[in-house]
Amino acid sequence: MKAYVINAFGPPENLLLSEVDKPVPGPGEVLVRVRATSINPYDWHHMRGEPFVARFMGGGLGRRPHPILGCDVAGEVAALGPGVSAFRPGDAVYGLVKHGSFAEYLCAPAENLVAKPAALSFEQAAAVPMAGVTARVAVHENAGTAPGGRVLVNGASGGVGTFVVQLARAAGAEVAAVCSGRNAELVRSLGATEVYDYTAQDFTRLARGFDALVDIAGSPPVRAARRALRPGGAYVVVGGNAGRWLRPIDHIMAVQLTGALTRQPSAVTGFGIGADSARHLTELAPLFENGQVTPVIARRYAFAELPAAVRFVEAGHAPGKVVVTVA
């Protein structure tokens, strides 16, 4: 099969399209013919090996990159390993895996996969797993979003942010968004009723009284951003601007520290690759089927263009997700 192989940390040019052996599913695994994947910061962190400090803090980067990257997968079941009864060959599935989707085939634990919603194409489904699961954890578990609540989303037009806006609105909350002016109409179309243009406005001086701030961009100083929250409002951090050495780890630590010193609780949104992510994807399915949530795709690339897709995501400011059609 064809796969993008990387042997050393570095730029997208290190991703080399190569012929490799097709994997064979072991006990509890499923061989998936990959139809589409998408690009996430998770992928290029592992490609670059940055921030460097994560290599020494159990950040999962290791001393060398995993040879085949890619964590979002949508495709068809090609074969089953021993003990798998939940799927049959030909089933359309999608899910979140640790690595391996920058390839024509991958093996994944069956518990990582769920049936693809009929309302989604393979490309749309590939846009969901990492960003959709992260957004659902942020909105429902960390922010505790409830009908009538007020949620402010900093970084609302990105891959995670477009899901956060839609999920918060579907939960009955009033949603305000922080993004660039060129993406204001996009986030309004997703359900935001108020938009702060960060290129012309400082939301930390204008926004007040929110029940939750979901901070994806990580752009303002933490103490300033907390002014947007009511007393007792939740500050939910989802990553942040990446740096070469430490950031966003320093930003996450600042959110946690200030949360310990105030009445405003803090939460760091993570995700569990496996049964936990599969549960979230299963719970998202009705929202896709009834049209309350729709993946926003900024660009589509062919498999031969995958390094260019990674480069585009690295540059930042993509409105929504970037998807690669594999087969």
N, C-alpha and C positions, 0 to 999 in steps of 0.2 A: 504494500500500500504506500501512498504518498503521505508524508507528514513533515511538518516544520520542526527541525531539530536544532537545538541550541547547545553549544558545548562550553561556552564561557559567558559570564555576565557582560552585558554591553548593550549597544543600540539595536534597533530593529534589523539592521543589516546582518546581525549575527543569527537571525532566524533563516535557516537554509532548507529549502524544499528538497527532500531526500526520499529515496526508496528504502523502506524499512519493513521488517517482518510484521505481518498482521498479528495482533495479539490473540491469544487463545483464552477463553473465559475459564477461570477456576471455580471452585466451589462457591456458590452464592453470588457469582458474577454474571453479567450480561454483556455480550458483545453487541455494540451499537454501531450501525452504519451512520456516520455523522452526516446530517443534511445541512446543518447550519450551526454556527457558533457566534459568540460576540466577544468584544474586547472590553476588559475591565482593568481598573488600576491594579487590582490583585495580580493580573497577568504581567503588566510591565514592571511592577515592583520585583517580581521574581525574575523577570528578564534582566533588569538592571542590577539587581541585588542591592536595592536602596529602599529605605535608608540603611546605611551601613550598620548602625547600632542594632538593628533588628537581627542581624546575623549572630549577635552575641546575647540576645535576650529571648531566645526561644521563639523568634518571629517566624520560623518556618522557612527561612530563605536558604539556610545551609551554606556550605562552602562552595558548592557548585550549583548551577541551576538544574531543575528537573529537565531532562532532555526534550520532552514534548510538553509544552505549556497549553493553557486553555482550560477554563473551568466551567463555562456554560456549554451545554450540549442539547441539541434537539435532533432527533433522528429516528431510525427504525431498528427494532430488535433484529439482529442477524443470526444470533445463536445464543443458547443458554448453557450456563455451567451447571454442574451437578447441584441438585437441591433447590433449583429455582423453579417455582410453580406460578408465580404471580403474573408472568408474561408469556407470550407466545411469539415465535418468529413472525415478523411483519407488523407487530404492534408499533404504533407511533408513540414515542416517549420523549420526555425531556427531563433535565435535572441539573444539579450542581455537583461537580466532581472536583477533586483536588487539582488534577492536571490531566492533559491528554487529548483535549478536544481540537487542537490545531492539527488534525489528522483526519484521514478518511474513515478510520475505525478506531474505537477505543473500547476497553473493558472497564466496566464500572460495577461496584456492588449494587445488587438489585434494590437495596434499601435507599439508594440515592435517586432512583428514578420513579417517575409517576407518568400516568397516561397524559399525553398532550391534549389540552382542551381542543375540541373540534372547531371552536371559534377562532383559533390562532393558526396561522401558517407556520411552517417550520422556522422561517426567519423571525416572525414575531415571537414564537416560543423561545428561540435562542436568546432573545433580548431580555428574558424575564429572570432566570434563576438567581444570579448573584444580586442584581439590583432589586428585583422584586422581593426576595427574601429579606434582604437588608432593610428595605423600606417597611415591610410588614412588621418586623421586629421593632423598628424605631417608632412606628405609629401606634401599634396596639400593645406592645409589651413595655416599652420604655417611656413613651409619652402618655400612655393611658388615655388615648383620645376617646372622647365621649360626645354624644350629640349635644350641640350648643356650646362646645368648647371652642377656644380660639388657638389656632396653631400657626406659628410663623416658621417658614421654611427658608433657610439661607443656603443658596445653591439650588434653587427650585427647578432650573431648566436642564440640569444634567441627567445622567442615567438613573441615579437613585432618586434625585429630586422630583422628576416627573412622576414617578410612582408614589412618592410621599404625598404630593399634592392631591393626586387622585384618591389615594386610600384614606387620607384624612377627610376629604370631602365626602367620600362614600360612607364614612363613619358618622357623618352628621355635623362635622366641625366647620367653623368659619375659617378659611385659609387665607393667609397673607404670604406673599412670596418676595424673595430678594433674588434678583437676577439682573442681567444687563437689559437695557432698554430694547434692544433688538429682539429679545425673547419674551417681552412682556405679553404680547398677544397670545403666544403659545401657552404660557402658564395660566392666563385668564381662560383660555379655551378648555383647560384641564380642571378648572374649578376655583382658581384663586380669585378673590373679590377685591384684593388690594395688592398692588405691586410697588416695590421700592427698587428703583434703578440704582444699583450700587456705583455706577459710573458718574452719577450726578447727585446722589443722596446718601446720607449716612443713617442707616436704619437704626443704629444704636441711639441716635438723638431724636428720632421721630416715632418709633414704634413703642408702644406701652401696653401693659395689661394682658399679655398673652399667657395662656395656660401652659404652653410648651413652645420651646424653640428647638427645632430640629436643624442642627448646624452641620451641613455637609461640606460647605466651602471652607470653613475654619478661618475665615478672613479677618474678622475683627478681634481686638483684644478681648479676652474672656470676660473681664470685669465690665467692660463697656457693653458687650452683648447681653449680659444679664439684666441690664436696665430695661430691656424689652419685656421682661417677665414680671408677672404679678408676684407678690409674696407667696411663696410656696409653689411657684411655677417650675416646671421641669426643664432642665437644660440637657438635651439629648445630642451627643456628639457622634457624628458618623465620619470617621477619618478626618480629612482636612487636606490643605495644600501640602504636597509632598516636598521634602527636601532631600539633599544628598546624604546628610549625616544623621539628623535626629528627627526633624519634622516629618510626620505629624505627631510623633510620640510626645513631644514637649507640649503640644497643644492639648492633647488628650489628658496629660497629667495635670495641666493647669485647670481644666474643667473639673476634674475630680477633686483637686485640692480646694478650689473655691466653693465647690458644692459642700465640702465638709465644714466650711466656715460660715455658710449662710443657711437660710431656711429654704433655699431653692435646691431641690435634689438634683443630682447629676446622674447620667447614665451613659455608658459607652456601648454603642450598638455593635454587636458581633453577629456571627451566624454560625450555625453548626452544619458542616457538610456531612450529609448522611440522612438518617431518619428524621432529624429535626428539620432540615431544609425541605425534605420531601413532604413533611406535614404542612409546612407553610405553603408550599406550592399547591397542595391539595385544597387548602382553605382559600387560596386565591382563585381557584378555578371558577367558582360561581360568578365572581366579579368580571371575569373575562367573558363568560357565556352571556351575561345579561348586559354587557356593554358599559358597566360602570367604570371599568379600568381597561385601558388600551395601551399596549407598549408604544412608546414614541421612538421612532427610528430616524436618526439623523442622516445616516448614509449606509448604503449597502456596497459591499466589495465582493469581488470574485475571490476564490481560494488562492489564485495566483497572485493576488494583490494584498495578501494578508499583512506583510510587513508595512505596507503603506497605511493600512487600517490602524495598526498599532501606533504608527507615527502620528496619525491624525488625532487619536485619542490622547497621546502624550502631550500634544500641543495645547490641550484644554479647550473648554468652551463649546464642546459639541452639544447641541440641543437634543438630548435624548441619548439613545444607544447607537453604537456602531456595530453592524452585523456583517458577518462573512458567510456567504453561501458556499458550502463545501461540495455538495453533489446534488 
